Amino acid sequence: MEYASVSGTAYTGVGQALISIGSKEGFKGLFSGLGSTLLRDAPFSGLNLVLYTQMRRVMNDFAASQGREVNTFETFVAGAIAGGLATFATSPPDVIRTRLVLQKSAMDAGRASVQTSLRGIVAEEGLRALWVGSLPRIARRTIQQAVTWTLYEYVAKSLGGTCLSPAK
């Protein structure tokens, strides 16, 4: 559904997409791209968590030096920094995942193949090609993670605290 304009296949909804893909490509078709998605999302999640906990610690130390607790804005900034940096670092796997999807669509439509290997992309297009399209992704994910971590902290404190946001 994400690449309907490229693939030429438009679905009316998730249910119709699942039925259509399942009937045409079977069980394997429903999970194509899972490996490349995991190669992008698992490192992103790990980096995001590590970076956020480190930023949160810095923010906590700063607030403690002023005799106060971390405020919502500081939590938002910590989440934004963590999300932005993790997104930048995981841009190459995202480029490869996107190209795999586009290659499948190109082959289905009888068009030329798209370079999908890390080595091939760098050899043909240079190192910068691994970050093509990263600016919009970074902008979107930065805001997403800032909001996500801010909400996490709010809910965690409301429920009695966690190791990241201990109750006082």
N, C-alpha and C positions, 0 to 999 in steps of 0.2 A: 504494500500500500504506500510505503514511503517513497518508492521510486516509480510511481505510476506513469509519470510524464515521460520517463526514459523507456520503461518496459512496454508501454502501450497497453498495459492491462489495468483496467480500472475496476475496483471492487466496490460494492455498495456498502459493505461493512465487514467487520472482523469475521463474523459467522460465515458469510458468503465466501470470503477469502479462504478460510480454513477448508470449507467444503470443496471449493474449486481446486485449490492446490492439492489437497488430499486425493481427490479423484484423478487428477492429471499426473501427479508425481508420486503419490503414495506417501507412506510414513516418512521416508527419507526426505521428500520435498518439504515437509512441514518443519524439518529441523536443519535444512541446508543453511549454512551461515552461522550455525551455533558455535562452532569452534572459533571462528574469527571474532565473533562477538564476545566470547569469553576471554579471548586473548586481549581484547581491548578493555572490557569492563572489570575483570578481576584486578588487573594492575591499577586501574583508575580508582576502584573502591579502596584498595589497600593504601595507595598513595594519599588519597583524599583523607582517610582516617588518620594516618600518621602525620600528615601535614597539619590537619586541623588540631590534633592533640598538642602538637608542638606550638602552634600559633596560640592556642587557648592557654597553654602554660605561660607563654610570653605575656599575653594579655592579663592573665591572673597575677603574675609577678608585678606588672606595671600598676594594676589597680591596687594590689596589696601595699605597694610602696606609697600610695596615696591614702591608705587607710580606708579603702572601700572595696566593693565587689565589682566584678566585671559587669558592665552594662550591656544592654541589648545592641547598641551600635557597635561596640567592640566585638561582640559575638558575631554580628553580621560581617564585619570586616575580616575576622579570622576565617569564617566560612568562605568568604569571597576569595581570599588569598589562597586558601587550600584548594578550592574548586578550580580556580584559574590555573594554578601551577600543575595540578594533577591532570587537567585537561590538556595543557600544552605538552606535558611529558608523554601522554598517551595518544597524541595525534597521529603518529605513524601507523600504529595498528588500526586506527579508525580509517585512515586513507586506504589501507589495504583491504579492510572489510568492505568499504564502499565500492572499491574497484572490483572486488569479487562479485558483488551484486550486479554492478554494471556490466561486467564481462558475461555473466549468465544471461542478462537481458540482451546484450549485443549478439551473443551466439544464437539465442532463441529467435532473434529477428534476422539472422543471416548477415549481420554486420561484422566488421573486423574485430579482432579480440583486443582487450584492454590489458596493459601490463599490470600484473598483480603481485609480483614478488618484490620483496624489499630490495634485493640486489638489482633486479631488472629496472625498477623505478629509478633508483639512484643512478644506474649506468646510463639510462636513456634520458632522464630529465633532470638529474642533479639532486643533491641532498634537500634543497628547498621544496621539492615536490612532495616530500613527506609531511609538509605542513600546509599544503594547499587547502584552502577552506577552513583553516583553523581559527581565524579571527571570529567569524560568527559563532562557531561552536564554543570557543572560549568565552565569548560574551554571554551566550545563553547559559552555559554551565556555571559560570561564575555567579550569576544571579540565582540560579537554581540552588546551588550549594550554600550560598549565603542565607537564603530563606530556609532551606532544609535544616541547617545547623542551628539557626536562630529558633526555629520551632522545636527542634529536638531539645535544646537547652530549656526552653519554656516548659515543655511537657515534663521533662526529667525533673526539674525543680518542683513542679506542681505535684508530682507523684512521690516526692521524697528524696530526690537526688540520685546521682550515679557517680561513678569514679571520675567522670569528666566534669560534672556539675554537682558537687556534694551539697547536701542540705546543711544549713547552719543551725 
